[in-house]
Amino acid sequence: MAHSINKCSAEETAACCCVDVGTIIDNEDRKASFSQVYADRHQAEAMLAKLTEKARAVESDPCQITSRIEPAEGGVALTADFNFSCEAESLIFQLGLR
């Protein structure tokens, strides 16, 4: 029994498999948010320092970082927002957290 394999030519691949990056990354969503509860303030501050370091590593223009560490059930809550100059930087930052 012969097996048939369908192969896309270069033209078919371009027509059916590719997406214009501009339709996905439109530079509208430049903000990344982070929220987590920690046992104590020291742990929350250590995580904020790590997050800040990661943001600085991907920024082209200074990333605006706003953060809060507040009492929460079970410890303290760290909430941080990172506003990058472009959406690609925000995506790179978020992927680096996984």
C-alpha positions as CSV (number, residue, x, y, z in Angstrom):
1,M,0.0,0.0,0.0
2,A,1.4,3.4,-1.0
3,H,1.2,6.3,1.4
4,S,0.5,9.8,0.1
5,I,2.0,12.8,1.9
6,N,0.7,16.3,1.1
7,K,3.5,18.8,0.9
8,C,3.0,22.6,0.8
9,S,5.0,24.5,-1.7
10,A,6.6,27.8,-0.8
11,E,3.7,29.6,-2.3
12,E,1.1,27.5,-0.4
13,T,3.0,28.0,2.8
14,A,3.0,31.7,2.5
15,A,-0.7,31.7,1.6
16,C,-2.0,29.4,4.3
17,C,0.5,29.2,7.1
18,C,1.9,32.6,7.8
19,V,0.5,35.6,9.6
20,D,1.6,39.2,9.4
21,V,3.2,40.0,12.7
22,G,1.6,43.4,12.7
23,T,-1.8,41.8,13.1
24,I,-0.7,40.1,16.3
25,I,1.6,42.7,17.8
26,D,0.0,46.1,17.3
27,N,1.9,47.9,20.1
28,E,-1.4,48.5,22.1
29,D,-0.7,46.1,25.0
30,R,2.6,47.3,26.5
31,K,1.8,46.6,30.1
32,A,2.6,43.5,32.1
33,S,1.2,42.9,35.6
34,F,2.3,40.7,38.4
35,S,0.6,39.8,41.6
36,Q,1.6,37.2,44.2
37,V,1.3,36.7,48.0
38,Y,4.4,36.0,50.0
39,A,5.0,34.9,53.6
40,D,6.9,38.1,54.5
41,R,8.0,41.5,53.1
42,H,11.6,40.3,52.6
43,Q,10.4,37.6,50.1
44,A,8.2,40.2,48.3
45,E,11.0,42.7,48.0
46,A,13.4,40.0,46.7
47,M,10.9,39.0,44.0
48,L,10.4,42.7,43.0
49,A,14.1,43.0,42.7
50,K,14.2,40.0,40.3
51,L,11.3,41.3,38.3
52,T,12.9,44.7,38.0
53,E,16.2,43.1,36.8
54,K,14.3,41.1,34.2
55,A,12.5,44.2,33.0
56,R,15.7,46.2,32.7
57,A,17.3,43.4,30.7
58,V,14.6,43.6,27.9
59,E,13.8,47.4,27.9
60,S,15.0,49.6,25.0
61,D,13.6,52.8,26.7
62,P,13.2,52.9,30.5
63,C,10.3,50.7,31.7
64,Q,8.0,52.4,34.1
65,I,7.5,50.2,37.1
66,T,4.9,50.8,39.8
67,S,4.6,48.4,42.7
68,R,2.9,47.9,46.0
69,I,3.6,45.6,48.9
70,E,0.5,45.4,51.2
71,P,-0.7,43.2,54.0
72,A,-2.8,40.3,52.8
73,E,-4.3,37.1,54.1
74,G,-1.4,34.7,54.6
75,G,1.4,37.3,54.4
76,V,2.0,40.3,52.1
77,A,0.8,40.9,48.5
78,L,3.2,42.1,45.9
79,T,1.5,43.9,43.0
80,A,3.6,45.3,40.2
81,D,2.9,46.9,36.8
82,F,5.6,47.1,34.1
83,N,4.9,49.6,31.3
84,F,7.3,49.0,28.4
85,S,7.9,51.2,25.4
86,C,6.7,48.5,23.0
87,E,4.6,45.4,23.1
88,A,7.4,43.1,22.0
89,E,9.3,43.9,25.2
90,S,6.3,43.2,27.3
91,L,5.9,39.8,25.6
92,I,9.5,38.9,26.1
93,F,9.3,39.9,29.7
94,Q,6.2,37.8,30.3
95,L,7.7,34.8,28.5
96,G,10.8,35.1,30.7
97,L,8.6,34.6,33.8
98,R,7.4,31.2,32.7
